[in-house]
Amino acid sequence: MITAIHTLLYSDDPDATRAFLRDVLGWPFVDAHGGWLIFGTGPSEMGVHPTGDEADGEPQKVPAHHEVSIMCDDIEKTRAELAAKGATFDGPIQDAGFGRTATMNVPGSCQMLLYQPRHPLAYEL
């Protein structure tokens, strides 16, 4: 029986990334062994996006990849709270159609999308 989804972030500085997830995002964790932290990320859901689409009448193609996004119920408040703890963001909050978004920088790793969804929530099922 499948019991959960386990996501991975690859990092050039795992200690900085783990500290960010622990101290800035405030995620609970277990120490799997010797400082290798595994984080509880709360409810989850998974969407599947096409690699091909059309924008402004032009075909668009992206490589198949994975993406980690963090959902919230009030993006202005959540962004301000995270920024007060040291999180940085690339650009302002934007309307992405499916929700309002902000791109958050993760130390030692990549970026995560913070978003306030407009779509029905699967994690409540």
C-alpha positions in Angstrom: 0.0 0.0 0.0 1.3 3.4 -0.9 1.4 5.6 2.2 3.0 8.9 1.1 5.0 10.9 -1.4 8.7 11.4 -0.7 10.2 14.4 -2.5 13.9 15.3 -2.9 15.8 18.5 -3.2 19.4 18.2 -4.5 21.7 20.8 -3.0 25.2 22.1 -3.4 25.1 23.1 0.3 22.8 20.5 2.1 23.4 22.0 5.5 22.2 25.4 4.3 19.2 23.9 2.6 18.3 21.8 5.6 18.6 24.8 7.9 16.3 26.8 5.6 13.6 24.1 5.6 14.0 23.7 9.4 14.4 27.3 10.5 12.7 29.4 7.9 9.9 27.2 6.7 9.5 25.6 10.1 9.0 22.1 8.9 9.2 19.3 11.5 11.8 16.7 10.9 13.4 13.5 12.0 17.2 12.9 11.9 17.5 9.8 9.8 21.2 9.5 10.7 24.0 11.9 11.5 22.2 15.1 10.5 20.5 13.7 7.5 17.1 15.4 8.1 13.9 14.1 6.6 11.1 16.8 6.7 7.4 16.4 7.2 5.9 18.6 4.6 2.2 18.4 5.4 -0.6 17.5 3.1 0.4 16.9 -0.5 -1.0 16.7 -4.0 0.4 16.1 -7.5 -0.4 17.6 -10.8 0.7 16.5 -14.2 1.6 19.2 -16.7 2.2 18.7 -20.5 5.7 19.3 -21.9 4.1 20.9 -24.9 1.6 23.7 -25.0 0.8 26.9 -26.9 1.2 30.5 -25.8 0.2 33.4 -27.9 -0.4 31.1 -30.9 3.2 29.8 -30.7 4.1 26.2 -29.7 6.0 25.9 -26.4 8.0 22.9 -25.3 9.8 22.3 -22.0 11.8 19.2 -21.0 10.2 16.7 -18.7 11.1 17.6 -15.2 9.9 17.7 -11.6 9.0 20.8 -9.6 8.4 21.4 -5.9 5.8 24.1 -5.0 4.6 25.2 -1.6 1.0 26.1 -1.2 -0.5 28.7 1.2 -3.8 30.3 1.9 -2.6 34.0 2.0 0.4 34.7 -0.2 1.0 38.2 1.0 1.0 37.2 4.7 3.0 34.0 4.1 5.6 35.8 1.9 6.1 38.5 4.6 6.4 35.9 7.4 9.0 33.9 5.4 10.9 37.1 4.4 11.1 38.1 8.1 12.8 34.8 8.7 15.4 35.4 5.9 13.7 34.0 2.8 14.4 35.8 -0.4 12.2 36.0 -3.5 12.8 36.7 -7.2 10.3 39.4 -8.2 6.9 40.3 -7.0 3.8 38.2 -6.4 2.2 37.4 -9.8 -1.1 36.1 -11.1 -0.4 32.8 -12.9 -4.0 31.9 -13.7 -4.1 28.8 -11.5 -3.2 31.0 -8.5 -1.0 33.8 -7.2 2.7 33.0 -7.1 6.1 34.1 -5.9 9.4 32.4 -6.7 11.4 31.7 -3.5 15.1 31.0 -3.4 16.3 28.0 -1.5 19.8 28.4 -0.1 22.3 25.9 -1.7 19.6 24.5 -4.0 17.1 25.7 -6.5 13.9 27.8 -6.3 10.5 26.8 -5.1 7.2 28.3 -6.2 5.1 29.7 -3.3 1.5 29.8 -4.4 -2.0 30.5 -3.3 -4.1 28.2 -5.5 -7.4 29.0 -7.2 -8.0 25.4 -8.2 -9.9 22.8 -6.1 -7.5 21.2 -3.6 -6.8 17.5 -3.9 -5.0 17.2 -0.6 -8.3 17.7 1.2 -9.7 14.5 -0.3 
